[in-house]
Amino acid sequence: MKKILLLTKIFIFSFFSIIIIILSFYVYAFITPKFNINTSKSITYYDKYGNDLFKERDKNDYVELNNISDYVKNSIVSIEDKNFYNHKGFDYLRIAKAMLVNLKSKKLKEGASTISQQYVKNLYLTFNKTWERKIQEALLTLELETHYSKNEILEGYLNTIDFGAGNYGIKEASKYYFNKEPKDLSLAEASIIVGIPKNPSYYNPVTNYKNAKERQKNVLISMVKNKYISKDEMNKAFNEPLNFYAKNDKVELSSIYYYRDAVLKELSNIKEIPSSLLDMESLKIYTNLDKDVQKNIENNIDKEMKNSSLQVASIVITPSNGKIVALIGGKDYSKSQYNRAYSSRRQVGSTIKPFLYYSALENGFTPSSTFLSERTTFNLGDTMYSPKNAGNVYANKNISMLSAIAYSDNIYAMKTHLFLGTDSLSKITKKVGIKTEVKENASSALGTTEINMIDYSNGFITLANEGKHETPHLIEKITDNNGKILYEYKYNNDYILNKKYVYILNNLLTSTYNYSLINYTSPTLVSISNDLKGKYAAKSGSTKTDYWTVGYNKNYLMLVWAGNDDNSEVKSKDSKITKKIWAKTISTIKDNKNEWYDIPKGITATAIDPISGEINSNGFVCYYEKGSEPNYIDLYNIKDS
């Protein structure tokens, strides 16, 4: 009896405490000044030359509620927040119901956020799920409800919501999907569009029509339940044929949205920028985008992947300053907004080997250093490891580092890796700026580590920049609407690698597309040698699920990946896709001066036989630290006989 009494007292105390806290929040919201949700606040993006690309939350795209179809207004309220006109920011009964459903299922199956809460989130640039952020959102929701009418909230919400494929706000969505003004949308069109925000990619009617129709049905059923339409109207709308326009007339290149999305991701990590548009005037973001390069990649992807089902990602960087001048996160933004360049992590295959061979050069190897290339099983103590060369092709004799790089010999790489110690590769990748940890195991030398493309570019920037590291970045500067600088990128450009060894390695990487090196097998990039104009350090890589090509000169670095999102195996017929995209893009960048690197002091050149590594005047010219070249004789140390 005492326990029941105690529990009753605790319940009563907790209940009234919660009521008091909620009332306090409402009082706080009432006495605070009315915050401005001025719709003219916007984000304007500029390219590397200072030309404006496009503007988000543009006042020209803002549409008043009376110019929006009743079908849109009624369907969005029905499906998202049926009690919108009756609650004060939070639907407490819906919250309780959602909690019960989630507790029973032990999953987050049901949410309970209102239109007011979602609108507050739309006004933010970041979505960090911290308690501080959630409390701030709750207070702003109460302030919003206290100072603005329901129609003003609904109007703002419809003008900021994400309708997929880069369309924010009902006007952009209406134009993109149906080439109509929001007031002219039919019930069928409105119910399709309103279903998109729940999952903009999954419910995109252009690319996932079946999913969109299922969602449309739920929207229409909710409208019947809430007595906005009849069952006959529902059936008629559901069966009405839909003709999609699916064009964005505001932006010339749809792939720019991948770049924009990556900019917003980078923006969310910049501490100098307020987390909310409520705390600032309009933003001006000065990016490093070069539209010509972006268009060049987009065109080459379209040509080379016309008959392929693979996905793709690519970035182009100026290595001297780390500026990402172009970024593609997928084959078609209208079909998939997932940004593979920024978000995915993939096995990098043999493109990891340049870092292994730099470490080798630093530890006394030269282009002439040899290992036996033959089918080999390595005894690793507690396990046996049997890597294979592509096509099971082996020299069955000693080959030089030059050949190992040109032919991407896995046995040579494994022997180098084990000779140096399996921690050597992990240390060098960390040193060059790659944040992903490369595990200290045997297979790491063959690129089994999954690394994000932008993170991976840290290492190649260091090689392409003669041993100096600069962080890859998309944003150069951010100002407010009055020109006040809120953020500016700070350069470091510190030497972290030995310039001489970097030069030796970069020259070795030009062997991968050299016809003169065709021998018992062919260099891995020889198929694109005719597409190249100028001299590049380049390396391709492949796994069962991934194709990569990375290459650079002094002016530009480009990485290209292709594969399937579900990690299913890639087909051999697609093996040249990344190579072709890389070669055709990097060779045709307008201001790519094809500059090669100056020979550092203390470096000498010697022509060698590609296989044996011995001096051969008709061989491939390699570079050595003075004193390490083949048949070197130190005349100063020869004593008189």
PyMOL commands that set and color helices and strands:
alter all, ss='L'
color gray80, all
select helices_A, chain A and resi 2-31+59-61+65-67+70-80+92-105+115-122+131-147+150-158+170-178+182-184+187-194+196-198+209-225+231-239+256-268+277-279+291-304+340-343+349-362+390-392+401-407+410-420+423-431+442-446+453-464+499-513+515-517+526-531+572-574+577-586+635-637
alter helices_A, ss='H'
color red, helices_A
select strands_A, chain A and resi 43-46+52-56+283-287+311-318+323-328+345-347+370-373+378-379+384-385+397-400+450-452+468-469+475-480+485-488+494-495+537-542+546-552+557-563+603-608+620-625
alter strands_A, ss='S'
color yellow, strands_A
deselect
rebuild
show_as cartoon
